[in-house]
Amino acid sequence: MIKSLLSASLITLMSSSIHAELSATWEQEFALSVSGGDTHAQKLESIFQPEWNTSLTDNIDMTVIGRMLLDAYDNLGFENASFDNFSDINGTITQSKHADISIREWYVDTEISNTFWRIGKQQVVWGQADGLKVLDVVNPQSYREFILDDFADSRIPLWMLNVEVPIGDNDSVQFLWIADLTYNELATQGSVYELSSPLFIPQSTDGIKLLGINQHRPSSAIKDADIGIRYSKFYAGWDLTFNYMYHYQDNPVMYQTLVENNLTINAQFERNNLLGASASKAFGDFTLRTEIAYSSDTYHLLDKSSAVFIQKQGIHQSDDVSSVLGLDWQGLENTMLSIQWFQSSLFNYEPSVIRPQHNHILSGLYKQSFENETWELEILALYGLDKRDTALQIHLSYMLESNIKLWVGTDVFSGPEKSLFGQFNQTDRLTLGLEWGF
């Protein structure tokens, strides 16, 4: 986004061996819930994010990014999460009902024999899809506000080894070794964006008593580490990548054991092999881009009334192919229009699976700036073809100064209450915010 423009240098310290820069952003956002005729404050959130960049030697640079998040209300939740998603080496420094303080990123950059190394807590972005993810699986995500946050803010940075090796002038290979056993942060129980759809959460049934939920996490930073490889190539005007990720999926699998109307849920993280590729090329005012990913193991909830529910512990395993096809148009000055088609297909389908075998989502993104980029309008719409559910985000921002941005926006969900977006059809809101870089 424009945070890089807002983060103007505050302090520059120079000596014969060390150069350091300190910058920061302060973001304030108020959200007003406007669903069902009931109007109330959803959040009053302040985010202070300092960033320190320093050169330790001529060949070693270090970056430290902190984050202090404060919320006057307790509607989005911090404490008492249903699952402990953070590893022992990740997570917050301190946390309460209204505050969360953490080291957002902390890494060093260096070059050794024309090989580029980034070591530490960081984000790695694979894929460029808007709204939803296909290849962007390296970092887990916080769903405290479902998918309403920018990916740059909702990704959870991980401690990892990130090595990039150039091959010739246009190609490179990236190697990732991730020993940080941190996974998706789901919205806490009772918070506004707590997942409730049967696509993700086992549903209660009359006459069945839930005895408890047991979580089983990977425990060995060496044996359970994730590994990723990406080959990037520029060929005949095409930007191409070929991706492989051996990783634990970031959502736990909800195995269900039912004995004499007593239900126990065992939440367990499972491995997956992901093979993927991406391609993009500009054709005049148009840019065509696509991503595709094959997952060897995905897990889906079964209907409790099905004959195979007990036998399969309420879970069906299948390989999956997911993809996105996007077309961007920039034929008018300061205007961008993008459409995308997401699809996901299960190869080994079971009729008792709650999700459909083929899942399709369309998206449209419209961006336009006005008056020398002082004003910017952004509209993102997602539409599920199978359940006819919708997510709509409208955001209008104004640059008051070169380092001060104001905005107003709205987030609207609609559709059946058991669908991906429709489960939040009572969470529509208006937002008002300010961001100051210094």
DOROSE-52801 format. One record per residue (C-alpha): residue in three letters; x, y, z. Coordinates in steps of 0.05 Angstrom, whole numbers, padded with zeros to 5 digits, always signed. Each point is the difference from the previous one (the first is absolute). Layout:
ALAXYZ;...
This chain:
MET+00000+00000+00000;ILE+00025+00071+00012;LYS+00030-00014+00068;SER+00069+00002-00031;LEU-00015+00072-00020;LEU-00027+00017+00068;SER+00059-00029+00038;ALA+00046+00061-00006;SER+00065-00003+00038;LEU-00002+00028+00070;ILE+00071-00010+00025;THR+00064-00015-00039;LEU+00060-00021+00040;MET+00066-00005-00036;SER+00069-00022+00020;SER+00060-00030-00034;SER-00030-00070+00003;ILE-00075+00006+00016;HIS-00056+00034-00037;ALA-00069-00003+00032;GLU-00069+00026-00017;LEU-00061+00001+00044;SER-00070+00012-00028;ALA-00071-00015+00024;THR-00073+00001-00019;TRP-00060+00014+00044;GLU-00067-00026-00025;GLN-00067+00015+00032;GLU-00064-00033-00024;PHE-00072+00001+00025;ALA-00051-00051-00024;LEU-00075+00007+00010;SER-00044-00062-00007;VAL-00063+00016-00040;SER-00033-00068-00009;GLY-00072-00018+00015;GLY-00020+00069+00023;ASP+00047-00005+00059;THR+00055+00053-00002;HIS+00058-00006+00048;ALA+00075+00009+00003;GLN+00038-00061-00025;LYS+00071+00025+00012;LEU+00042+00061+00017;GLU+00069-00025-00019;SER+00068+00032+00004;ILE+00061-00031-00032;PHE+00069+00027+00014;GLN+00054-00032-00044;PRO+00072+00023+00008;GLU+00054-00024-00049;TRP+00074+00001+00011;ASN+00049-00013-00057;THR+00074-00003+00013;SER+00064-00021-00035;LEU+00039-00045+00047;THR+00059-00006-00049;ASP+00012+00018-00073;ASN-00034-00066-00019;ILE-00052-00012+00055;ASP-00064+00040+00009;MET-00051-00010+00055;THR-00074+00018+00003;VAL-00044+00000+00062;ILE-00074+00016-00004;GLY-00042+00003+00063;ARG-00075+00005+00008;MET-00045+00024+00056;LEU-00074-00010-00013;LEU-00051+00030+00047;ASP-00076-00007-00005;ALA-00048+00037+00047;TYR-00053-00054-00011;ASP+00003-00075+00010;ASN-00042-00020-00060;LEU+00056-00028-00045;GLY+00036-00039+00055;PHE+00072-00009+00021;GLU+00002-00049+00057;ASN-00032-00069+00010;ALA+00010-00024-00071;SER-00030-00069-00015;PHE+00067-00025-00025;ASP+00072+00015+00020;ASN+00026+00018-00069;PHE+00067+00031+00018;SER+00064-00038+00009;ASP+00046+00009+00060;ILE+00044+00048-00040;ASN-00057+00042-00029;GLY-00060+00036+00027;THR-00010+00062+00042;ILE+00043+00032+00052;THR-00061+00017+00041;GLN-00075-00005-00012;SER-00064+00020+00035;LYS-00073+00011-00019;HIS+00017+00067-00030;ALA+00074-00004-00020;ASP+00049-00041-00039;ILE+00075+00017-00003;SER+00047-00040-00044;ILE+00063+00000-00042;ARG-00031+00001-00069;GLU+00064-00016-00040;TRP+00074-00007+00017;TYR+00049-00022-00052;VAL+00070+00010-00028;ASP+00019+00006-00074;THR+00067-00019-00028;GLU+00033-00023-00065;ILE+00048-00058-00003;SER+00031-00020-00067;ASN-00055+00033-00040;THR-00053-00036+00042;PHE-00049+00043+00039;TRP-00019-00021+00071;ARG-00056+00025+00044;ILE+00001-00032+00069;GLY-00052+00013+00054;LYS-00073+00017+00009;GLN-00030+00021-00067;GLN-00055-00003-00052;VAL+00008-00036-00066;VAL-00051+00013-00054;TRP-00016-00053-00053;GLY-00056+00020-00047;GLN-00035+00066-00013;ALA-00074-00017+00001;ASP-00049+00052+00029;GLY-00046-00018+00058;LEU+00015-00075+00003;LYS+00063-00043-00002;VAL+00024-00055-00046;LEU+00076-00002+00005;ASP+00009+00048+00058;VAL+00008-00056+00051;VAL+00068+00013+00031;ASN-00025+00042+00058;PRO-00062-00015+00041;GLN-00053+00053+00008;SER-00038+00035+00055;TYR-00076-00004-00009;ARG-00016+00047+00057;GLU-00038+00041-00052;PHE-00011-00057-00048;ILE+00028+00021-00069;LEU-00012+00075+00008;ASP+00072+00019+00018;ASP+00053+00009-00054;PHE+00041-00063-00007;ALA+00063+00039+00019;ASP-00033+00014+00068;SER-00035-00067+00011;ARG+00059-00045-00018;ILE+00035-00028+00061;PRO+00076+00007-00010;LEU+00041-00063+00014;TRP+00071-00014+00022;MET+00033-00030-00061;LEU+00061-00006-00045;ASN-00013+00032-00068;VAL+00054-00009-00053;GLU-00003+00026-00071;VAL+00050-00023-00053;PRO+00002+00039-00066;ILE+00008-00042-00063;GLY+00023+00041-00059;ASP-00033+00068-00012;ASN-00074-00018+00005;ASP-00008-00063+00043;SER+00007-00015+00073;VAL-00014-00056+00050;GLN-00027+00013+00070;PHE+00009-00049+00058;LEU-00041+00005+00064;TRP+00011-00038+00065;ILE-00052+00016+00052;ALA+00009-00027+00071;ASP-00055+00045+00029;LEU-00061-00044+00017;THR-00050+00057-00002;TYR-00067-00007-00036;ASN-00063+00040-00017;GLU-00028+00044+00055;LEU-00075-00011-00001;ALA-00048+00051+00029;THR-00012-00014+00074;GLN-00064-00032+00026;GLY-00056+00050+00006;SER+00035+00054-00041;VAL-00032+00034-00061;TYR+00036-00042-00053;GLU-00001-00067+00035;LEU-00008-00054-00053;SER-00068-00033+00002;SER-00010-00030-00069;PRO-00004-00077-00004;LEU+00053+00006-00054;PHE+00050+00011+00056;ILE-00031-00015+00068;PRO-00035-00064+00024;GLN-00072+00017+00015;SER-00038-00017+00064;THR-00056-00051-00006;ASP-00059-00013+00047;GLY+00014-00058+00046;ILE+00075+00001-00010;LYS+00044+00026+00057;LEU+00068+00031-00015;LEU+00050-00028+00050;GLY+00057+00045-00021;ILE+00051+00021-00052;ASN+00070-00027+00002;GLN+00055+00033-00040;HIS+00060-00038-00027;ARG+00057+00043-00025;PRO+00065-00017-00036;SER+00055+00005+00052;SER+00068-00008-00033;ALA+00029+00062-00033;ILE+00047-00045-00041;LYS-00044-00059-00019;ASP-00063+00042-00009;ALA+00032+00058-00037;ASP-00031+00024-00065;ILE+00042+00002-00064;GLY-00013+00042-00062;ILE+00033+00008-00069;ARG-00018+00051-00054;TYR+00031+00007-00068;SER-00012+00067-00034;LYS+00012+00013-00073;PHE-00012+00056-00050;TYR-00013-00028-00070;ALA-00027+00033-00063;GLY-00034+00055+00041;TRP-00030-00049+00051;ASP+00016+00001+00074;LEU-00002-00073+00020;THR+00007-00037+00066;PHE+00000-00073+00018;ASN-00014-00014+00074;TYR+00006-00058+00049;MET-00019+00001+00073;TYR+00004-00058+00050;HIS-00038+00028+00058;TYR-00052-00008+00055;GLN-00066+00030-00021;ASP-00015+00061+00043;ASN-00070-00021+00023;PRO-00007-00060+00046;VAL-00041-00060-00025;MET-00061-00010+00046;TYR-00002-00076+00009;GLN-00064-00020+00037;THR-00010-00062+00042;LEU-00073-00016+00016;VAL-00014-00052+00054;GLU-00070-00009+00028;ASN-00020+00072-00017;ASN+00063+00027+00032;LEU+00044+00039-00049;THR+00075+00014+00008;ILE+00037+00044-00050;ASN+00073-00012-00012;ALA+00031+00059-00037;GLN+00062-00023-00036;PHE+00046+00034-00050;GLU+00014-00041-00063;ARG+00055+00002-00052;ASN-00010+00019-00073;ASN+00042+00001-00063;LEU-00015+00061-00043;LEU+00023+00004-00073;GLY-00016+00065-00035;ALA+00016+00049-00054;SER-00016+00072-00019;ALA+00005+00040-00064;SER-00013+00073-00019;LYS+00011+00043-00062;ALA-00020+00069-00023;PHE-00035+00009-00066;GLY-00006+00074-00011;ASP-00050+00027+00051;PHE-00016-00070+00023;THR+00037-00047+00047;LEU-00017-00074+00001;ARG+00019-00039+00063;THR-00014-00068+00027;GLU+00018-00045+00058;ILE-00012-00074+00009;ALA+00014-00046+00060;TYR-00007-00074+00009;SER-00007-00023+00073;SER+00011-00073+00015;ASP-00041+00000+00064;THR-00058+00044+00019;TYR-00052-00015+00054;HIS-00075+00015+00000;LEU-00057-00009+00050;LEU-00052-00054-00011;ASP-00075+00004+00014;LYS-00014-00032+00068;SER-00059-00038-00029;SER+00043-00035-00052;ALA+00015-00075+00004;VAL+00076+00012-00002;PHE+00002+00054+00054;ILE+00022-00046+00057;GLN+00045-00041-00044;LYS+00039+00061-00025;GLN-00004+00039+00066;GLY-00041+00054-00035;ILE+00056+00017-00050;HIS+00010-00015-00073;GLN+00070+00004-00030;SER+00011+00018-00073;ASP+00051+00031-00046;ASP-00020+00067-00029;VAL+00016+00047-00057;SER-00010+00074+00012;SER+00012+00056-00049;VAL-00013+00073-00016;LEU-00004+00032-00069;GLY+00005+00076+00001;LEU-00003+00056-00052;ASP+00021+00071+00017;TRP-00016+00061-00043;GLN+00034+00068+00006;GLY-00026+00034-00063;LEU-00019+00065+00035;GLU+00048+00045+00038;ASN+00002-00013+00075;THR-00051-00057-00007;MET+00006-00075+00008;LEU-00054-00052-00009;SER+00013-00073+00017;ILE-00044-00062-00004;GLN+00018-00069+00028;TRP-00029-00070-00002;PHE+00019-00046+00058;GLN-00016-00074-00002;SER+00014-00060+00044;SER-00015-00073-00019;LEU+00005-00063+00042;PHE+00025-00061-00038;ASN-00024-00052+00050;TYR-00070+00023+00016;GLU-00049-00028+00051;PRO-00074+00021-00006;SER-00003+00009+00075;VAL+00052+00055-00001;ILE-00032+00066+00020;ARG+00037+00042-00051;PRO-00014-00010-00075;GLN+00049-00039-00043;HIS+00012+00062-00043;ASN+00002+00067+00033;HIS+00000+00065-00040;ILE+00009+00073+00022;LEU+00002+00061-00045;SER+00033+00066+00021;GLY+00002+00070-00027;LEU+00048+00055+00021;TYR-00006+00074-00021;LYS+00052+00052+00018;GLN+00001+00073-00020;SER+00039+00060+00025;PHE-00021+00072-00009;GLU+00031+00070+00005;ASN+00073-00020-00008;GLU-00010-00063+00042;THR-00025+00039+00060;TRP-00064-00041+00000;GLU-00005-00075-00012;LEU-00061-00044-00006;GLU+00006-00076+00006;ILE-00058-00050-00007;LEU+00010-00075+00009;ALA-00058-00048-00010;LEU+00002-00076+00010;TYR-00059-00044-00023;GLY-00008-00074+00014;LEU-00034-00033-00060;ASP-00021-00062+00038;LYS-00033+00031+00062;ARG-00013+00069-00031;ASP+00035+00035+00058;THR+00036+00066-00005;ALA+00054+00041+00034;LEU+00006+00074-00019;GLN+00053+00050+00023;ILE-00002+00073-00019;HIS+00058+00046+00021;LEU+00008+00074-00015;SER+00065+00033+00024;TYR+00027+00071+00000;MET+00073+00022+00007;LEU-00005+00059+00047;GLU+00076+00007+00000;SER+00056-00041-00030;ASN+00002-00041+00065;ILE-00073+00005+00023;LYS-00056-00041-00030;LEU-00074+00001+00017;TRP-00051-00050-00023;VAL-00072-00022+00005;GLY-00026-00069-00020;THR-00053-00053+00006;ASP+00002-00076+00004;VAL-00063-00039-00019;PHE-00015-00075+00000;SER-00061-00035-00027;GLY-00024-00071-00015;PRO-00023-00063+00035;GLU+00023-00003+00073;LYS+00037-00066-00012;SER+00041+00026-00059;LEU+00071+00028+00000;PHE-00021+00074-00002;GLY-00072-00007+00023;GLN+00021-00024+00070;PHE+00018+00073+00013;ASN-00062+00033-00030;GLN-00014+00032+00068;THR+00068+00034+00004;ASP-00007+00056-00051;ARG+00038+00062+00022;LEU+00023+00070-00017;THR+00073+00019+00013;LEU+00036+00066+00010;GLY+00075+00004+00007;LEU+00064+00040+00001;GLU+00072-00020-00013;TRP+00060+00043+00018;GLY+00071-00016-00020;PHE+00059+00033+00034;
